[in-house]
Amino acid sequence: MTATSAYREARDRVLDLREDHDRAVAEWEWPELGDRFNWAVDWFDVVARDNSRPALVVVEQDGSAAERSFAQMVTASDRAAAHLAELGVGRGDPVLLMLGNQVELWESMLAIIKLGAVVMPTTTAAGPAELADRVARGGARAVICNPSDSAKFAEVPGDYLRLAVGAAAGWSDLRDADGRRAEPIHHPGTVPGDRLLLYFTSGTTSRPKLVEHTQVSYPVGHLATLYWLGLRPGDVHLNISSPGWAKHAWSSFFAPWIAEATVVAYNYARFDPAALLRVVREQEVTTLCAPPTVWRMLIKADLSGGPGVLREVVAAGEPLNPEVITQVRREWGLTVRDGYGQTETVAQVGNTPGSAVKPGSMGKPLPGMPVVLVEPVTAERVEGVGEGEICLDLVAHPLALMSGYQGDPERNAEAMAGGCYHTGDVASRDADGYLTYIGRTDDVFKASDYKISPFELESVLVEHPAVAEAAVVPAPDELRLAVPKAYVTLAAGWEPDERTAFEVLRYAREHLAPWQRVRRLEFAELPKTISGKIRRVELRRREEEMSSTGRAPGGEWRDDQFPELSKPGPGSGHGGARPAAGPGSAAPTSSLS
């Protein structure tokens, strides 16, 4: 059996079992693909060549749209691959891909994969310092971006190819590939264990983790994501996500094209729920995936126009409020199904089509995902009803798991300790096997679906001369679930007044990415352990207590108190959609900054 036949058989089996979760878990088998596999050549080209059905529709905020058929995507990616190969990009070469929701993003993804090269997705909001780190640690052989972002690389050292989608001084124009004769790209000889993707994701230390995925961990692993989404051939799938984060690859690339569905991308500068609803109806979207932040905004909009032809609606990236499920079900007669995963994996847990949904629960372990709960302190596995860290049993050889954190043996050892992959997330399990998210084992938190590392924000805050120490924690927020709040101890000579608050908030806004924006600030002495470590847990409890009691914090300053901070700042105004972080990752999936 060829790799393509084995892959198709596994895909079709997923479709056959799409509404029988228990049976799917019991009978699930990952396909045996043999000694070599390349998803773009062995799967996409096979189903897409000479296929006139729409593969991709990119809708702009003004209502205009660019549409490409499956066959056109094959031709364009063949041309782009040949062009890249001529410039020197080959098997194993990392390519930093920094484009927005535009047709060239999907063409480039396919082209890079066809060459056996390595895709390094990067948000267009990344600045020179972040890019320098990514180019260096990722070992970028080439960079692809828009002309508007090319100037950022003037401060990024390295001997790498520079390609822009359009004219940019000193850069090659990727569009030169358009005039080439389109010839099929030969199989690059990639084996299942070869690298395919490199993702940077926030951690609890100063440097983001560099997640490495193989030719099978995402391309084959996302059969589980397809199962959770409930996709079928011929579907029209819209995922609210931004390029550069893992969730974009999950639901705007692999899963829908595994299902032979049409990908719809909505390219907006600022999120507008009414506009999204128009796109859903006009494009006859059948399946919709959006983070809870977007769902909370949608239910505040006018849902009376109906869901169009929507059949499946799902949410991922953060816990889903039961209120969202109730209101969408009342207005549309559809049940929003929650799910959970990370950049390091595919979808691990989910409420699947045909299964009973318990509001507040993220569902059950998905087929092919050996999820176990582990007691964080004793490292003992939790059986039956109980609470523990969500882990994957390594004895079961989870195919849909990263190969590791590149160049970071210490983090690898920590993540894979005790025969399990540790997610760092804690959940409870009920008698029916449903899992409910509780929180992080460390201090990382979600804000508007973005994964926030306090250390990264604090590192910027303490650069301001007024800040002696800082601790960032999530402050509950009705719309965004949580927003970053900074507790700051002032340096000598600075007063805890409005002027100082404005200066610190402005500095943070100018030196942090849009999704990391510090929205609240309070001056205080920070609680510490006897060894001098800051106890963020006490500050988090304080925020939760104030939120639950409705007590307003004294001395808190908010960014919306300062009109000047509402003006567009660094990182905004780029051509693509705003950044999002991967279902958690999976990074971030929408922008509401």
N, C-alpha and C positions, 0 to 999 in steps of 0.2 A: 504494500500500500504506500502511495506517495505521501509526502508531507501535506500536500494540499488536500488529498482525499481524507487523511486522518483528521485534519483540522476541520474540514467540512462535516465529517461524521460527528465530531464532538459538538460542533456548533448546532447541528440539527437536533442532537440529543438534548441540548439545553432548551431549544425551542419546544420540543415535545413535552418536556417536564415543567414548563414555565408556570403552571399553577398547582404544582404538587410538591411543596417544599420538602416534606419529610422523605418522599420517594427520591427526589433529586439528591438529597444529602446521602441517602443510603446507596444509590446507584452511580454516583458521580465518579468519573474516571477522566483524568487529564489525557489528552491525545499523545500517542507515541509518534514522534516526528522524525525519528532517525538521526543521522549524524550531522545534517545541516538544515538550517531553517532561516528564512528571511521573510518576515511578514509582508513587506511591500511587494516582493516578487512572487512568493509562493501563495499568497492569499489575495491581496488587493488587486494586483494586475490580472489575476485569473478571473475574478468576478467582475472587474471593471472594464477590461478591454472590449471595445465594440458595444458597450452598454450605454445607451442614450438616456437612461433615467438620471434625474438630478442627483448629484452626490453632495453638492455644497451650495448653499445660498447664504450670502453675507448681506444683511440688511443694514443700511446706514440710518442714522437718526433722522435724516430728511425724507426717509421713505424709499429712496432709491435702493436697488439691489443688484448684486453681481451673482450670476448663477453659472455653475459649471457642471457638466454631466460627468459620470464616472469615466467615460472614454476620454473626455477632455483632461481630466485629472491625470490619467495615465500618460497621455501625450506630453502635457506640460511638465510633469515630474521627470519623464525620460529626458526631455531637453535640458532641464535644470541639472539633472544628475550628470549628463554628459559634459555640460559646461563646467561644473565643479570638478569633475575628474580631470578635465583638460588643464585646470588651474592647479591641480596637484592634490586635491582632496581624495583620500582613499580609505580603504578598510581600516577601522580602528581610530581614525582621526576625529577628535572632538570638534564640533562646530557649534559655536555660541549663536543661538537663534533668537534674535530680539526683535520680533515683529508683533503688531497688534492683530486684531481680528480682521484679517484681510486675506484675499485668496492666496497670495504668495506664501503665507505662513503654511498652509496645508500642502501646497506644491513643494515647498522646501523640505518639510518634514518627510514627505514621501521620497524625495530625491536623496536626502541624506541617508535614509534607511536603505534605499536601493544600492547605495555604494558600499554598504557595510560600515559606514562611518557612524559616529556617535552624536546624537542630538543633545545639546545642552540648552534647554529652554530657559529664557530669561525675560523677566518683566521689563516693559519699556520704561518703567518708573525708576529702574536702577540707575544710580549715579556713578561717577567715575571711580570712587573708592571701591564700591561694590563690584564694579566691572573689572577693576584691576585684580581683585581677589579671585574672581571667577575665572578670568583668563589664565592667571598664574596657576591656581590649584587645579583647574579643569584641564590645563594643558591645551588650550584652544589652538587648533590649526587654522581655523578660519572664523570670521565673524560675519553674520548677515544681519543688517538692520535697515531702517529707513534713513533717508538723507537727513531728516530732522534730528536724528539721534547720533549721527556720525561724529559730531563735534565732541561728544563725551569721551570718545576713544583717543582724543589728542593727548589725554593725560594717562592713557593706559599703555604701559610699555609692553613690548613683545613682538616677536617676528611671526605675525599671523596674517593671513589673507584678509583683505577688507573688501566686502561686497555690500553694496547698497541697492535697494529696490528703487532705482532712479539715479539721477546725476548727483554726485557728491565729489568735491575736490579730493583727489588722491585715492578715490575708491573705484573699484570696478563696478559696473552696472550689471546687476543680476538679470535685468531685462534683455541683455544681449543674447541670452539663451533662446529668446522667443523666435529668432530667425533661423535657428538650427533645424536641420532635418531630424525629425523624430524617429529614433530607432530604439527598439526594445533594449533595456539594460539587462545584461547577463547577470546571472546569480553571482553575488560576490563571494560565495563559499562560506558565509558566516555559519558558525555552529551555535547550538542552543546557549552555550555559556558565554558567548562573546558579549561585550558591552553594547548597549543600544542607547540608553538614556542616562544623563547625569542631572540630578536635581539638587539645588541648594535649598535647604529648609532650616528654619530657625531652631536653635537649641537653647540650652541654659547657660552656655559658655559664650565667650566673646566671638567665636567664629561659627557661622552656619555650618551645618552638617552637609556633606556632599554624598547624596544617595545615588548608588549605582544600580541600574537595572539591566537585565540581559535581553537577549533576543526572544526569550519566552516569558519572563516574569510579568511583563505588561502585555505584550501581544497575545499570549495564550491565557495569562491570568485574568484578563478582563472578560473572559467568558463568564466568570462569576459576576462581574459588574453588569454585563448584559442581562444575566438572569435576574438580578435585583431590579434593574431599570424596567424590565418587561418589554424590551424592544423586539420587533418582528420585522422581517423583510418588507420593504415598502413603506415603513414608518417615516414620519418627518419629525426629527428630534431636535429640540432646542434646549441648550444647556447654558445657564447664566454663569459664565466663567471668563476669566481673562488669561491670555497666553502667558506662559512663563511659570505657571503653577500646575501641579500634577492633575488637579481636577479637570483641567482643560483637555489633557491627553486622555483621561478616563472617558469623559462623556461628550467631547467634541471631536474625537479622532478615532480611538480604537473601538470602543463599544458599539457606536452606531454603524461604523463601516464593517465590523465583524457581522453585524446583523443585516448588512446590505440596506441600510436606511439612509435617508437624506439628512445631512447635518445642516441646521440653520443656526447662524451666528448673528446676534444682534450687536452691532458695533456702535455703542453710545459713548458720549463724553461724560454725561451725568445721568444717573438712572432716573427713569420716569415710568412709574407703574402703568399709567394709562397707555403710554406708547408701547410698552411691552405687550400689553393685552391686545392692542391692535395688531402687532406683528404675529402673535399667536393665532389670531383669527384669520388674518389675511393670508398667512403662509400655510394655513390648514395644518398646524402643528398637532401631532397625535400624542407625543410624549414630551413632558416638560420636567427639567431638573433645575432646581434653584435652591440656594441656601435659605435657611429660615429667616434671615434678615430681609430678603426679598419677599418671602411669603408674608411676613408681617406688614410690609408696605402694601402688598397687593390687597390684603383684606381690608385695609383702610381706604383703598380706592373703590371705584364702582364696579362690582363684579356682576351687576345685573345683566350685562350684555351676554352672559353665558360663557362657557368654556370653548366654544367653537366645536371642533371635532376631537378635542383632547380625550384620550383614553386612560393614560397613566400620568400621575403627577407625583414627583418624589422630591425629597429634601435631603441635603447632606452638608456637613461642614461644622455643625454645632447642634446641640439638642433642639428638638422641635417642640414648640409650645403646643399643648393640647388645644388651646384656643384656636390656633391656626387650622388644625384638623377639623374642629367643630364648624367653624365659619365657612371653610371651603366646601365641606360636605353639605352644609345647609344651602349654600348659594348655587353650587354646581353639581351636587350629587356625586362628587368624586372624593376619594380618600387620599390625602397626602401621605405617602409612605416614607418613613425616615430610614436612614442608613448610616453606616459608619465605616471609615477606612482611613488610610494614611498615605502620604507620599511614598513611604517605604513598602506599601502593599497596594493591593487593589481593594475593592469593597470587601470587608470582612464580615460584617453583620448587617442585616437588613430586614425590613418588612417587605415580603415579596408578593407578587400578584396572586390573588386568591387566598392569601393568608389573613387571619383575623389580626387587626391592628389594635394594639393596646396604647392609647394616647400616653405619651411620655416615654414609651419604650422605643429603642432603636431596632427592635426585632430579634431574630435568632441568627446564629452563625450561618453563613452562606455555604452552599455546596462547595467542597474542595478547600474550605478554610478551617483547619483544625484548631479552633478557638478554645482556650482553657482559661480559667481564672486562677490566679496565683496570689496568695496572701503576701503583700509587699514586705512584711517584716520577717516572717518565718520562712518564706519561699515555698511553703507547702501548697499543693493544689487544693482548690476549693471544690468539693463535690456537691452537687445538688444546689439547694437554695443557699445563697450566701453572697459575699462581696469580695472582690479581689481585682488585681490588675489584669487587664485584658492581654493575653499572650497567645502566641501561636506555638504549637507543639512541634519542635524541630525533628523529633523522631518520625513524624509523619511526612517529612520532606515537603513542606509547603512550597509548591511551584511558584505561587504568586507572591513571593517575598523577594525583596532586594537581595543582591549578592553581598551587600555590605556598604559601610561608609568608606568611601575611597580615601586612602591615605590616613586612616584614623584607627589603628589597631585597638587603642584603649576604649574608644566608644563602641567598636565592634564587640569587644569582649564583654562590655557592660550590657549591650543590647541582647546578646545571645547567651547570657549566663544561665546555668542550670538547665540546659536542654530546651530552653524556650526563647522565642523572640519576644522582647518586652516592649509593649507600646507606650508605657508611661501613663496610660489612661486607666482609671478605675471604674468598674461597673458593678451593679448588683444583678443577680439572676433569680427569677422567681420559679415557682414550682412547674411552670409550663415551659421553662427554658428561655423565656424572654429576658433580654439584657436591657438595663437602664443605665445610662451614663451618669456618673457621679462627679468626676473631676480628674485633674492631673495629679500624678504622684510628685511632680515637681512644680515649679512656679509658672510654667508656660500657660498662657490662657488664650482664649479666642475673643476677638472683638470684631463685630461685623463680618464674621466668618474668616477673619485673618488670624493666623497663628502669631502671637506676640511673645517675644522673649524679653522679659523685664531687663535682663542684663544689657541687651542691645540698646534699649531706650535710655537706661540709666547711664550707660557709657557716654552717650551724647549729652545728657543733662549736666553731668559733672564737668563737662568742658566749659560750661558757662562760669564766669568768675564769681557769680553770686552763689553758686551751688557747691556746698561742701560735701554733702552726701545726698543720695536720692534712692528711693524705693518705688517701683512701679507695680501697681496691682490693678485688677479689674474692678471697676465701679459699676454696679448694676445699672442698666439703662433700658428703658421700656422698648425702644426701637431697635437698638443694636445688640441687645442682650447684655453687652458689657462694653465699656470704653476704657482706655488706659488712663489711670489717674496716678499722678506723681506726688509722693510725699517728699518734701525737700527740707533739708537742714541747711540754713544759710551760712555762708562764710562771714567772717567778721567784717563789720562795716556796712552790711546790707540790711535794709529794713523789710519786714514782712508786710509790704503794702501793695497797693494796686500797680504801681509802676514796676516794682520788681517782678510781680506775677506776670505782667504783660511781657517784659523782657525775656523771661525764662520760657514762656509759652511760645513766643515768637522765634526764639533761638531753636527750640525743639522742632517747630514746624519747618524751619528753613534747613535743618540738618537731618531730618528723618524722612523716610519714604512716606507717601500719603497714607498708606494703610497703618502706619505706626503712630499716627498723630496723637500726641498727648492732649486730651480734651479737658482734663481737670487737674487742679494743682492745689495742694495745701501745705503750708509751712508747719513743720513739726520736728521734734526730736524723734529719731527712729528707734523702735524697740529692738534690742539685740540680745543674743545669747551671751553666756558668760565668756565665750571665746571671741566675742565681738562680731559675730555674724548677724546680719539683719534678719529679723523674724517677720517676713512678709505675711506669714499666716495670721499674725495678730491684726495687721492692717486689712487683710482681706475679710476677716471676721467683723471688723469694725464697719467696713463698707456694707456687708451683708446685713448686719444688725440695723444700721441706719436705714437701709432700703426697706427692710421688713417692717420697721416701726414708723416709717414715714418721717423720721427726725432728720431735719436738714443739718448738714455738718457746718459748724462754725468756722469761718475763715477759709472757706473753699472758693477758689476762683475757677471760672469756666471759660473756655475759649469763645463761646458765643456771647460773652459779656463784652468782648472787644471786637467791634465791627471790622477793624483792619485785618484781623486774623481770618475773616471770611472771604477775603479776596483770593483769587487763584494764586497758588504758590508754586514752589519748585516741585517738579514731578507731574504737574497737571498740564493739560493742553497738548499732549502728544497725540499722534494720529490714531493709535489703537485704543481698545477699551481699557478702562482702569484696571489696576492689578487686583489679583485675588489669590489666595492661598489655598492652592491643593488640597479635599476632604482629608484632614488631619490627622491633614491635608487636605490631607489632600489640599493642603495649602490650601488657601483662600480661594472663592469662586465668584465674587461680585464686588463692585466698588460703589460705596455710598459715602465716601469721604467728602 
